[in-house]
Amino acid sequence: MTPFEIVQLVLRIALALVFVGMGVLHFVPGPARGMAAMIPPAVRVVPPRALVAFTGVCELAGGIGLLVPATRVAAAICLVVFLVAVFPANAYAAGKTERFGVFATPLVPRAVLQVVLIALCLVCAL
């Protein structure tokens, strides 16, 4: 293995742990309620709890997919799409710490984190 391949492997494992961990939280009652509340009113055409469950499954599948060589690239690309798709909920919750607690990361740090996660997913896809 080249040094870059080792870095990719470590990165894939770390990202898989992050996405699987966050995916699991979508099915824990307290955090799931908080995530449902973060969904902006404009996209509440689907019940918020259903969206939370769906995004939890996406994170679980994406995290596991990063670890499977045959699905690594597709998983990384899907996670990039996922990160873009959920950003409006994070932007909606930004700065509303009194309502959303730890899920209300201020907008600029959250945007930077999203860009970093997207970049890391793309590195995993190489």
N, C-alpha and C positions, 0 to 999 in steps of 0.2 A: 504494500500500500504506500502511496505517495503521501507526503505531509498534508496536501490538500484533501486527499480522500479521508485521512484520519480526522481532519477538522470537520469535514462534511458529516462523517459518522457521528462524532460527538455532538455536533449541532443537531442532527436529525433526532438523536436520542433525547437531547435537552428539549427541543421543540415538541417532540411527541409527548414527553412528560407534562409540559405546560398545557398543550391542547387537550390531552386526555384528562388532566386534573381539572381544567376549566369546564370541560364537557360533563364530567361527573357532577360538578356543582349545579348544573342546570336541572338536576334531578333531586337535589337536596331542598326540602321545602322552603326554608328561610331565604337562601340565596335565589332560588327560583322565583319567589314572590318579588324580590327586589329587582331581578332582571325583567320580569314582566312589567313592572311599573316603569322601567326605563324606556319601554317601546313608545316612540312618539305617537301622539294621537292620530296623525295623518296616515299611519300604516296599521292602524288597529282594525283593518277589515277582516283580519284573521284573529281569532282569540289570542291574546298575549301569551297565555300559558302554552298554547300549541306552538307558537313561534319560538318560545324558550326551549321547548322539548326538541323541536326541529333543529335549532341551532346547536343544541347540546349533542344531538346525534351527528351533526356535521363536524363538530370539533372532535368527537370520539373517533369517527371514521377517518378524518384527516390525520389525526395524531397517530393512529395505528397504521394508516396507509403510508406514512413517512418511513416506517420501519420495514415495509415489505418492498424488496427491490422492484418487483413487477408493477407496483402502484405508486412508487415514490414520486415520480414526476407529476402524475395526475393529481395525487394528493396535495403536493406543494402548490400546484396551480389552483386547485379548488380552495385551498386555504387562503390564497391571495384574494380570490373572489369573495370568500367569506369575510375576510377582514375589511374589505371595502364595503360590503353589504351591511355589516353591523355597525359601521362607524356612525351613522346617523343616531343610533340609540345612545352611543357613548357621548356624542356631541350634545344630545338632548339632556343627558344627565349631568354633563360637566358643570361643575360649580354648585350643584344642588346637594351638597354634602348633608344638609339637614334632612333631606328626603331619602337619598340613596346611599349614604354612608361611604364605605370603602369603594363602591362601584362608581362613585362620582369623581373620577380623576379629572383635574382641571384640563380644559380643552387642549392647550398647547402641549403639555407633556403627553397627553393621550394620543394626539396626532403624531407626535414624534415616535412614540412607542409603536403605533400602527405601522408607520413607515419602516421602522427597524424590523418589526416582525415580518412585513412583506418582503423586505430585502433578504432576511434570513431564510424565508421559505424559498425564494428564488435561488439562493445559493444551494439549498438542498436539492433543487430540481436540476442543477447542472450535471 
